Amino acid sequence: MTLPARRLQISEAVEWNGRMWLVGIGFDRSGRAAEAFAKGTKAGGQIDALADDCCIVLSKLLQRGECMQDIVASLFAIGAGTGRAEPSLLAEIARIAARVEREEAAAIAEAYRCAELRP
C-alpha cells in the first residue's frame, strides 16, 4: 500500500499506566487506519522506545492489509488470560485506532475526495 505524501491524521490524548500519551492515527484515502503514532510526556525512556516500535509494527500490519478490528480482537484475547488489570499500550493504541476508524472513515474518505477536486 502506498500512502499519500500528505495524510489526514486524528490525534487524541489518552492516559495509560499513569502517564499521558498523545496517540495519532493516520488514514489512507479510503478512510482506513494505516499508521499509528504515540508520544508520551517523558521522552527518551525505554517505554517511549517500546511505544515507537509498537506503532511501527502496527502501521506495517495495517499497510499490509490487516483489519484493525481483527488486530484489536487478537490483542485483547491475549491479555484476557494474563490477569492484567489494564490493556497493554499496544492494545490501547489499537483500540483507539479501531474506534476512530469506525467513527470517522466515511468523513476521512470524503475529505480526501474533496481535496483531490480542488483546482
Secondary structure, DSSP 8 states (H G I E B T S, - for coil): ----SS--EEEEEEEETTEEEEEEEEE-TTS-EEEEEEEESSTTSHHHHHHHHHHHHHHHHHHTT--HHHHHHHHHHHHHTTT-SS--HHHHHHHHHHHHHHHHHHHHHHHHHHHHH--
